[in-house]
Amino acid sequence: MGDRGIVIVGAGECGGRAAFALREAGHTGPVTLIGAERHLPYERPPLSKDGMAGGMPAARTIADADRFDGAGIKLMLATEAVFIDAASQTVRLSDGTDCGYERLLLATGARPRRLPFAETSRHCLYLRTHDDAAAIAARLAAEQRVVIVGGGFIGLEIAAAARKRGCAVTVIEAMHRLLVRAVPVEIADMVADVHKANGVDLRIGTSIQSITDIGEGVAIGFGDGRSLTADLCIIGIGAVPNAELAGAAGITIDNGISVDETLRTSDPAIFAAGDCCSFPLSIYGGRRVRLESWRNAQDQGALAARNMLDAGEPHAAVPWFWSDQFDLALQIAGLVDEGRRVVRRDLGAGAFLLFHLADDGRLVAASGIGPGNSVARDIRLSEMLIGRRAAPPAETLAAPDAKLKSLLAA
């Protein structure tokens, strides 16, 4: 590694973890972490979960400024990378300066997908950053009428938080059910039931035709001619990977920045990790995926750090995701759509697990839902079984008293 050291563009969870992982792996050269936001690197999950419900406290940072300084990590906040010159291995910054690198990590994340006809509204907001969350939280006063466009995880988590704040909440989902791309129908139905029980008005299979500001509120027009007025509209219809910087540098793009199993891009000096990149998963036959999750950001930040130091370590982590809504916790290990058969295990107290099996009986995913931490242990054990490419007997998976840990031992 030369004197230029390692530069990380993106000071979120992934980039921040990568910077510290470089030091933990023994790298003693320069490390520069560049972030467009003014905040220290922080965790995003609380923005739509407990942070939003609690009135938006300070960002939950992954480390304070003294720790970055003590680790010898140069932190450049409120600074954007605007161009990569791959030939000279430099990054042009928004302040007009250039930053040279021997290795470059792009951890640029993703941004909310925009709803075109809502762009001029003063009362339509999106959630991605801490400042976005603070702006939304400031308007979630009791008795406010809040419309959420999008019945995915972000929209539903905000809906739960807004109800806890005393708002009247309507969720509008264009598809035929909630979470249609994310979870099995059994879990989606349970999520819908708990939202209804907590007073959320769910409007499923409903398309929006217009959004218009009316004084201090907004009018939303539907495809069937009906309309709805609200004080605030929050849009959560997916995310777009921030891959433009890489694309302009000639790096291959494929549903985000394309990387190999070691997270290296088509430029051997440049790596990418987290929400911005797509990568092959060996446990699913090399299927290329892009994951937007807290765990993946952590895992890939650490993996990219080791591989920028020439570890050559392939990505082997099993995808994992969780969501908290009201008193329910939902967890998923693996890719549900890889399954061809489902085996259910009831755990009592309304909790259950779904095991998703491939044609050859291999466990490829597990999804669970229930109050509190009722499914957490079994999902963790399932994650380990998926990683080992195990094919447990279906009757054992279905039996409530059978111990998944015994399957690992076997």
NORLINQUI-V469555 format. One record per residue. N is the residue number from 1. RES is the residue in one small letter. SS is DSSP state (helix for helix, strand for strand, loop for the rest). OMEGA is omega in degrees with one decimal (none if undefined). Layout:
BEGIN
n=<N & N>
res=<RES & RES>
ss=<SS & SS>
omega=<OMEGA & OMEGA>
END
This chain:
BEGIN
n=<1 & 2 & 3 & 4 & 5 & 6 & 7 & 8 & 9 & 10 & 11 & 12 & 13 & 14 & 15 & 16 & 17 & 18 & 19 & 20 & 21 & 22 & 23 & 24 & 25 & 26 & 27 & 28 & 29 & 30 & 31 & 32 & 33 & 34 & 35 & 36 & 37 & 38 & 39 & 40 & 41 & 42 & 43 & 44 & 45 & 46 & 47 & 48 & 49 & 50 & 51 & 52 & 53 & 54 & 55 & 56 & 57 & 58 & 59 & 60 & 61 & 62 & 63 & 64 & 65 & 66 & 67 & 68 & 69 & 70 & 71 & 72 & 73 & 74 & 75 & 76 & 77 & 78 & 79 & 80 & 81 & 82 & 83 & 84 & 85 & 86 & 87 & 88 & 89 & 90 & 91 & 92 & 93 & 94 & 95 & 96 & 97 & 98 & 99 & 100 & 101 & 102 & 103 & 104 & 105 & 106 & 107 & 108 & 109 & 110 & 111 & 112 & 113 & 114 & 115 & 116 & 117 & 118 & 119 & 120 & 121 & 122 & 123 & 124 & 125 & 126 & 127 & 128 & 129 & 130 & 131 & 132 & 133 & 134 & 135 & 136 & 137 & 138 & 139 & 140 & 141 & 142 & 143 & 144 & 145 & 146 & 147 & 148 & 149 & 150 & 151 & 152 & 153 & 154 & 155 & 156 & 157 & 158 & 159 & 160 & 161 & 162 & 163 & 164 & 165 & 166 & 167 & 168 & 169 & 170 & 171 & 172 & 173 & 174 & 175 & 176 & 177 & 178 & 179 & 180 & 181 & 182 & 183 & 184 & 185 & 186 & 187 & 188 & 189 & 190 & 191 & 192 & 193 & 194 & 195 & 196 & 197 & 198 & 199 & 200 & 201 & 202 & 203 & 204 & 205 & 206 & 207 & 208 & 209 & 210 & 211 & 212 & 213 & 214 & 215 & 216 & 217 & 218 & 219 & 220 & 221 & 222 & 223 & 224 & 225 & 226 & 227 & 228 & 229 & 230 & 231 & 232 & 233 & 234 & 235 & 236 & 237 & 238 & 239 & 240 & 241 & 242 & 243 & 244 & 245 & 246 & 247 & 248 & 249 & 250 & 251 & 252 & 253 & 254 & 255 & 256 & 257 & 258 & 259 & 260 & 261 & 262 & 263 & 264 & 265 & 266 & 267 & 268 & 269 & 270 & 271 & 272 & 273 & 274 & 275 & 276 & 277 & 278 & 279 & 280 & 281 & 282 & 283 & 284 & 285 & 286 & 287 & 288 & 289 & 290 & 291 & 292 & 293 & 294 & 295 & 296 & 297 & 298 & 299 & 300 & 301 & 302 & 303 & 304 & 305 & 306 & 307 & 308 & 309 & 310 & 311 & 312 & 313 & 314 & 315 & 316 & 317 & 318 & 319 & 320 & 321 & 322 & 323 & 324 & 325 & 326 & 327 & 328 & 329 & 330 & 331 & 332 & 333 & 334 & 335 & 336 & 337 & 338 & 339 & 340 & 341 & 342 & 343 & 344 & 345 & 346 & 347 & 348 & 349 & 350 & 351 & 352 & 353 & 354 & 355 & 356 & 357 & 358 & 359 & 360 & 361 & 362 & 363 & 364 & 365 & 366 & 367 & 368 & 369 & 370 & 371 & 372 & 373 & 374 & 375 & 376 & 377 & 378 & 379 & 380 & 381 & 382 & 383 & 384 & 385 & 386 & 387 & 388 & 389 & 390 & 391 & 392 & 393 & 394 & 395 & 396 & 397 & 398 & 399 & 400 & 401 & 402 & 403 & 404 & 405 & 406 & 407 & 408 & 409 & 410>
res=<m & g & d & r & g & i & v & i & v & g & a & g & e & c & g & g & r & a & a & f & a & l & r & e & a & g & h & t & g & p & v & t & l & i & g & a & e & r & h & l & p & y & e & r & p & p & l & s & k & d & g & m & a & g & g & m & p & a & a & r & t & i & a & d & a & d & r & f & d & g & a & g & i & k & l & m & l & a & t & e & a & v & f & i & d & a & a & s & q & t & v & r & l & s & d & g & t & d & c & g & y & e & r & l & l & l & a & t & g & a & r & p & r & r & l & p & f & a & e & t & s & r & h & c & l & y & l & r & t & h & d & d & a & a & a & i & a & a & r & l & a & a & e & q & r & v & v & i & v & g & g & g & f & i & g & l & e & i & a & a & a & a & r & k & r & g & c & a & v & t & v & i & e & a & m & h & r & l & l & v & r & a & v & p & v & e & i & a & d & m & v & a & d & v & h & k & a & n & g & v & d & l & r & i & g & t & s & i & q & s & i & t & d & i & g & e & g & v & a & i & g & f & g & d & g & r & s & l & t & a & d & l & c & i & i & g & i & g & a & v & p & n & a & e & l & a & g & a & a & g & i & t & i & d & n & g & i & s & v & d & e & t & l & r & t & s & d & p & a & i & f & a & a & g & d & c & c & s & f & p & l & s & i & y & g & g & r & r & v & r & l & e & s & w & r & n & a & q & d & q & g & a & l & a & a & r & n & m & l & d & a & g & e & p & h & a & a & v & p & w & f & w & s & d & q & f & d & l & a & l & q & i & a & g & l & v & d & e & g & r & r & v & v & r & r & d & l & g & a & g & a & f & l & l & f & h & l & a & d & d & g & r & l & v & a & a & s & g & i & g & p & g & n & s & v & a & r & d & i & r & l & s & e & m & l & i & g & r & r & a & a & p & p & a & e & t & l & a & a & p & d & a & k & l & k & s & l & l & a & a>
ss=<loop & loop & loop & loop & loop & strand & strand & strand & strand & loop & loop & loop & helix & helix & helix & helix & helix & helix & helix & helix & helix & helix & helix & helix & loop & loop & loop & loop & loop & loop & strand & strand & strand & strand & loop & loop & loop & loop & loop & loop & loop & strand & loop & loop & helix & helix & helix & helix & loop & helix & helix & helix & helix & loop & loop & loop & loop & loop & loop & loop & strand & loop & loop & loop & helix & helix & helix & helix & helix & helix & loop & loop & strand & strand & strand & strand & loop & loop & loop & loop & strand & strand & strand & strand & strand & loop & loop & loop & loop & strand & strand & strand & strand & loop & loop & loop & loop & strand & strand & strand & loop & loop & strand & strand & strand & strand & loop & loop & loop & strand & strand & strand & loop & loop & loop & helix & helix & helix & loop & loop & loop & loop & loop & strand & strand & strand & loop & loop & loop & helix & helix & helix & helix & helix & helix & helix & helix & loop & loop & loop & loop & loop & loop & loop & strand & strand & strand & strand & strand & loop & loop & loop & helix & helix & helix & helix & helix & helix & helix & helix & helix & helix & helix & helix & loop & loop & loop & strand & strand & strand & strand & strand & strand & loop & loop & loop & loop & loop & loop & loop & loop & loop & loop & loop & helix & helix & helix & helix & helix & helix & helix & helix & helix & helix & helix & helix & helix & loop & loop & loop & strand & strand & strand & strand & loop & loop & loop & strand & strand & strand & strand & strand & strand & strand & loop & loop & strand & strand & strand & strand & strand & strand & loop & loop & loop & loop & strand & strand & strand & strand & loop & strand & strand & strand & strand & loop & loop & loop & strand & strand & strand & loop & loop & helix & helix & helix & helix & helix & loop & loop & loop & loop & strand & loop & loop & loop & strand & strand & loop & loop & loop & loop & loop & strand & loop & loop & loop & loop & loop & strand & strand & strand & loop & helix & helix & helix & strand & strand & strand & strand & strand & helix & helix & helix & loop & loop & strand & strand & strand & loop & loop & loop & loop & helix & helix & helix & helix & helix & helix & helix & helix & helix & helix & helix & helix & helix & helix & helix & loop & loop & loop & loop & loop & loop & loop & loop & loop & loop & loop & strand & strand & strand & strand & strand & strand & loop & loop & strand & strand & strand & strand & strand & strand & strand & loop & helix & helix & helix & loop & loop & strand & strand & strand & strand & strand & strand & strand & strand & loop & loop & strand & strand & strand & strand & strand & strand & strand & loop & loop & loop & loop & loop & strand & strand & strand & strand & strand & strand & strand & strand & strand & loop & loop & loop & loop & helix & helix & helix & helix & helix & helix & helix & helix & helix & helix & helix & helix & loop & loop & loop & loop & loop & loop & helix & helix & helix & helix & helix & loop & loop & loop & loop & loop & helix & helix & helix & helix & helix & helix & loop>
omega=<-177.8 & -175.9 & -179.1 & 176.2 & -173.2 & 176.8 & 177.3 & 176.6 & -176.9 & -175.5 & 173.8 & 179.2 & -175.7 & -178.9 & 179.2 & 178.8 & 179.7 & -179.0 & 179.1 & 179.3 & 176.4 & 179.0 & 179.7 & 179.2 & 174.7 & 178.6 & -177.4 & -179.0 & -178.4 & 172.7 & 179.1 & -179.2 & -173.8 & -178.7 & -178.8 & -179.0 & 180.0 & -175.8 & 168.3 & 178.2 & -174.1 & 179.2 & -177.9 & -176.0 & -179.3 & -177.3 & -178.6 & -176.3 & -172.7 & 178.6 & -179.6 & -178.9 & -177.6 & 177.6 & 172.7 & 172.6 & 178.3 & -179.5 & 177.9 & -174.5 & 178.4 & 176.4 & 177.8 & -175.6 & -179.5 & -179.8 & 175.4 & -179.2 & -179.1 & 178.9 & -179.9 & 179.0 & 177.7 & -174.7 & 179.5 & -178.2 & -177.6 & -178.2 & -179.4 & 169.0 & -174.1 & -179.7 & 175.0 & 172.1 & -174.7 & -178.4 & -180.0 & -178.4 & 175.5 & 175.8 & 175.4 & -176.7 & -175.9 & 177.4 & 177.1 & -179.5 & 176.4 & 179.9 & -179.1 & -179.0 & 165.9 & 173.1 & -179.5 & 174.3 & 174.5 & 177.2 & -168.8 & 173.3 & -178.3 & 178.8 & -179.2 & 172.2 & -174.3 & 173.9 & -168.4 & -174.3 & 175.6 & -170.9 & -177.6 & -176.4 & 175.0 & -173.4 & 174.7 & -177.1 & 177.1 & 179.0 & 169.1 & -174.2 & 175.6 & 178.3 & 174.3 & -177.9 & 179.4 & 179.1 & 178.0 & -177.0 & -179.3 & -177.8 & 179.5 & 177.8 & 179.2 & 177.0 & 172.7 & 177.3 & -175.4 & 173.8 & 177.7 & 179.4 & -179.6 & -179.5 & 173.4 & -175.6 & -177.8 & -179.3 & -177.7 & 176.6 & 176.3 & 177.8 & 178.8 & 179.4 & -179.2 & 176.9 & 177.0 & 177.9 & 176.3 & 179.7 & 168.7 & -169.1 & 171.9 & 176.0 & -179.9 & -179.8 & -176.3 & -178.3 & -173.7 & 174.4 & 175.5 & 169.7 & -170.1 & -179.1 & -168.5 & -172.7 & 175.1 & -175.8 & -179.3 & 179.8 & 178.2 & 179.0 & 179.3 & 176.3 & 178.9 & -178.9 & -177.6 & 176.5 & 177.8 & -179.2 & 179.4 & 171.3 & 176.6 & 177.6 & -179.6 & 177.3 & -173.4 & -179.3 & -176.3 & -179.8 & 179.2 & 179.5 & -176.7 & 172.1 & -174.7 & 175.0 & 175.1 & -177.8 & -178.4 & 179.3 & -176.1 & 176.2 & -178.2 & -179.2 & -177.5 & -177.6 & -178.3 & 177.5 & 178.5 & 178.0 & -178.0 & 176.8 & -178.2 & 175.5 & -175.5 & 175.6 & 179.0 & -174.1 & 178.5 & -173.4 & 177.0 & -175.9 & -179.8 & -179.7 & 177.3 & -174.5 & -174.8 & 179.9 & 178.4 & -178.9 & 179.6 & 178.5 & 178.0 & 179.7 & -178.1 & 179.3 & 177.1 & -172.9 & -172.9 & 179.2 & -176.8 & 177.7 & 175.4 & -175.1 & 176.6 & -180.0 & 175.8 & 178.5 & 176.9 & 171.4 & -172.9 & 179.5 & -173.8 & 177.0 & 175.2 & -176.4 & 176.0 & -173.5 & -171.8 & -169.5 & 170.6 & -172.0 & 179.3 & 177.1 & -175.0 & -178.1 & 175.4 & 174.8 & -179.9 & 177.6 & -179.4 & -178.1 & 169.2 & -174.5 & 175.4 & -178.1 & -180.0 & -178.6 & -179.2 & 178.0 & 178.5 & -176.8 & -175.5 & 175.1 & 179.7 & -179.5 & 179.2 & 178.8 & -179.1 & -176.9 & 172.3 & 174.8 & 172.5 & 176.1 & -179.8 & -174.9 & -179.6 & 175.9 & -177.6 & -176.5 & 175.3 & 178.0 & 179.8 & -178.7 & 174.6 & 176.3 & 174.5 & 177.2 & -173.3 & -178.9 & -179.1 & 171.1 & -180.0 & 177.3 & 179.0 & 171.7 & -179.3 & 179.7 & -174.0 & -175.0 & 173.9 & -177.0 & 176.4 & 179.2 & -178.4 & 175.2 & -176.6 & 173.4 & 176.8 & -175.8 & -176.2 & 179.8 & 177.5 & -179.1 & 174.9 & 176.9 & 171.8 & 177.5 & -175.1 & -173.7 & 173.7 & -179.7 & -179.4 & 178.2 & -179.8 & 176.1 & -176.6 & 178.3 & 173.5 & 177.6 & -177.5 & 179.3 & 178.8 & -179.8 & 175.2 & -178.6 & -171.1 & -178.5 & -170.2 & -176.1 & -178.5 & 176.5 & 178.2 & 177.7 & 177.1 & 177.6 & 178.9 & 177.4 & 178.2 & 179.9 & 178.6 & 179.2 & -177.2 & 175.8 & -176.4 & 175.8 & -177.7 & -179.3 & 177.2 & 177.8 & -176.5 & -174.4 & -176.9 & -176.6 & 178.9 & -176.4 & 177.8 & -179.9 & 178.1 & 176.8 & 175.5 & 179.4 & -178.8 & none>
END
